[in-house]
Amino acid sequence: MPRIDITPDLSFSQLVYGMWRIGDDADTSVAHIEAKIQSCLAQGITTFDQADIYGGYAAEDILGTALKANPALRPQMEIVTKCDIVAPMGRYEDAKCKHYDTSRAHITSSVDYSLAAMGIEQIDLLLIHRPDPLMDHRETGAALDEMVKSGKVRAVGVSNFRPFDWELLQSGMTNKLVTNQIEISASAITPFTNGDIAFHQRHDHPMMAWSPLGGGDLMTGQSALTDRMDEIAKDQGVDRAAVAVAFLLRHPAKILPVLGTNNLDRIDRLSDALSVTMSRQDWFYLYESALGTEVA
């Protein structure tokens, strides 16, 4: 499994297991959660993506039951989590409306809750989940710096930020933001041309891609794009999902796809994408289908 350096002393597996649907599974037993983790680890997938809001603010607790039951798991993992979305459910059921909170108080309390829920002493990477229109970049930046200084968090980054959002927050910080997690897939190709990927590629920031299978549509849907994916998949002896992931891995911008499934058979095959050889022409064959026209 290729590894991507996030900081000089922190690297992630290039494929990341996303746990946003972990609470949707009918089986959330310790044994079943551990089976998912062990399947990932066996493939060299050591990085696991969480957020406080996942599962209605329950996903971190579900993961925590497995980590607390088997403490030997944690040293083999890098754990990513996120904060700042407040929705009227779970521990925020009294919230008047869904909103974002990047205040120092909220970031601090969210980190403390996440650490306790997962039963860990340190978060490897904390992300601000969504850009906050009311963000005081100096307060938010100082709070993130405090989390690193305290040792509660090893590194910090963002999710769903545009380059100007990134630069605003970075201007209020001492520590460097290390990654941006945005939607990128063979069907969500806008970041390839709107400056998002170019910005991070220029500054050598590894990027994390959420929904790399297009919310499942690239795996189960039928379109001109998926027909072309099937051609490549048949030629390479893999399934369509592997081709979708390989499309992102082919790019030089150090993209880390975040893959979420509760199906153990599919988890066992996440690393199949690494066996796909995608030529430049294959990549553009898919890209032009997503565009709906040949490139100019």
N, C-alpha and C positions, 0 to 999 in steps of 0.2 A: 504494500500500500504506500503510494507516495505521501510524503509529509511536507507540509507547508509551514515555514517559519512565520509565526505571528509576531513574536518579539525575539530578541537574541536568545532568550532562555525558555521559550514556549513554542512548541510546534503542534499542529493539528494534523490528524489524518485528512487527506484531501476529500474523502467521502465522509459526510457527517450524518449521524442518525438523528432525525428530528422526532421529538416526542410530543408534538402538539396534539396528536390523536390518542395518546396513551390512555386517557380516561374514557374514550369511546369504546374501547374493547370490552366485550362482555366478561372477559377474564382479566382482572387486575390483581391477581394473586401474586405473592412474592415469587413463587416458582415460575410463573409465566413471564413476569417482568425480567427476572434473572435470565431466563432462556433467551429473551430478545437481546439482552446485553451480551451474553456469552456468544451468541451467533455473530454479533458485530465484532467482538474482540477477536474471534477466530479468523476473521477476514482482515484484521488489521484496522478496523474502524474503531477508533478509540475516543472519538469526539462526539459528544451528545448534546443536543440543542434543546433547551427548555425556555420557558417564560413563566413569570408569575401568573399570568392570566390563563394559560393553557388549562383546558379541562375545567373551566369555571373556577380558576384558582385552586385546583386540586391536583394538577399533574405533578408538581414538585413533591407533594406529599406521597403520591403513588410511587414515584421513583425512590423517595426516601425510605419507604418501607423495605425495598430490596437492598438498598445500600446499608441500612442499619442491621438488616438480618445477615448480611455477608460483607463485613468490613474490608475483605480482601479485594472487592471490586473497585473501590474508589481509587486506589493508587494506579490502576490500569487505565483510568479514564481522564479525559478533559471535559469539564462541564461548563457549558455556556448557558446563561439565563438572561432574562430581560426584565425591565420594569418601565413604568410610567403610564400604562393604560389603566384607568380606573373605570370599571363597568359595574352597574348595579346588580351584582350577583356575588355569591360566596361571601368572603369577608368584607366586601364593599356593598352589600345588598342595600344599605341605606343611602347610597349615593343618589343624588337627584337626577343625574344623567351621566352618560358615558363621557369621559373627558380624559385629558392628559395631565400629568402632574410631574414636573421635573424640578420641583423644589428640593432643597437639601433635606428637609424633614422626610419627605416621601421617599426619596432615594435611600436614605439611611434606614428607614423602617422596612422598606422592601427588601433590601439586602439582608437585614437581620432575619426577616421572616423566611427568606429563601434558604439561608444557611441552616436555620432550625428545621425547616420542612424536609430538606434533603439530608439532614444529619451530617453535614460536612463543615469543615473549618475554613475553607476558602473556595471562592468561585474563581474558576480559571479565566473566564471572560464575562464581563457584564456589558450588556448593550442597552442603550436607550431605545425603546421599542418603536416609537413613532415621533416625528418632529412635533414639537409643542409650540403652537402659535404664541403662547404666553411665556415661553422660556426666557428666563434671565440667564444669558449664557455665562455670566461671571459666577452666579450662584450655582448653576448646574455644573459648570466646569470645576469649581472649587470642591463641590460635593464628590464628584468623581475622583478628583485628586486625593481627597480624604480617604475614600474607599481603598485606593491603592496603597496609600501611606499606612493605613491601619493594618494592612495585610489581609483584609477580608476579601479582596479582589486582586487578582494578579494583573489583569489588563482590562482596558475599557474600549468600547466602540459604540457603534450606532446601528440602527436598522431603519430602512425606508427613508434615509436622508438623501437629499439632493446635494450636489457639491457645495452650493452656497450655505446650506444648513450645516454641513460638516465644517466648513471654514469658520462660520460664526461660533460654533461651540468650541472648536479647537483654539480659537483666539482667546478664550477665557480659561485655558488649561495650561498646566505645566507638563503633565504626561501627554504622550501622543495617543490619539485615537488610532486603533490598529486595524479595524475592519468595518465594513458597511454590509449589512445583510439586506439584499433587495430581491425583488422578483425578477428572475431571469430564466428563460426556457426557450425551447425551439418555437414555442407559440407566443412568448412574451419577449420579443426581440428589440423593443424600443431602446433599452439601455445600450445596445451596441452602437447606436448612432446619435443618441440625444446628449452625449457628453458624460453620462454617468460612469460607464466603464472606462472611457478615455481618461477621465480625471484620476481615477484610482490606479489605473495602469501606469499613468505618467509618474505618480508618486510611489509606485511599488507597494500599494496597499492590497493585501489579499482580500478578495471579496467572497462573501457567502451568498449563495443563491437559494432563496426559498421558492417552493413550488416548482422545482425543476421538471416535474412531469405535468405541468399545466393544470394542477389541481386534480390530477388523475385522468384528464381528457386525453393526454398523449398516450396513455396506456390502454384506455378502454374505448376511446372515441373512434370515429371513422371520418376521414377527410383526405384531401389530396396530400396534405403533409404526412399524415399517418401512413398512407399508402407508400410514400417514398421511404418512410422509416422502416416499414415492413420489408421493402426490397433490400435495404442494407442489413437489416436484422437477419433475414434468410441467408444472405450471402456470408454473414459472419458467424452464423450459428448461435445467435443470442435472441433474447426477446426485445420487443420494442422499447421497453423501459431502459435497457442498457444502451441503446442507440441514443435515446433522448439525453441521457447523462453524458455519454461520450461527446455529444455535440458541445456541451459546456466545457468538458475537460480539454477539448481540442484548442480552445482559445488560450492565448499566451498570458492572459491577465490573472492567472492564479485563482481561478474560480473554484470555490468549495461548495458543491451541491449538497443541500440539506434534504435528506430523503426520509420520508415518514410513511411507514406502513405498519399495521399490526399483524400482518400475515407472516408467520414464521417462515414459510416456504419462500416468500418474496424477500424477506430479510436475508435469508441464506444466499440469495442471488444478487445482492446489492453490488458486490464487487465485480460482477460480470462486465460492467462497463469498462473496466480496465483492460479487458482483452480485445476491445473493439479498436480496429485500425481505421481511423477516419481521415481520408485524404482531404486536401483542400477542395477538390471538386465535390466530394460527398458533402462537405460542410455547406458549400454554396447551393448544392442540390436541395438541401433541406431549407436553407435560408430563403431561397427564392420562392419556395412553396409557401413559407410563412408570410413573405411579402405579398404574395398573390401575383407577382410579375417578375420577370427577369431583372437583374440589376441593370442600371442604365449603361 
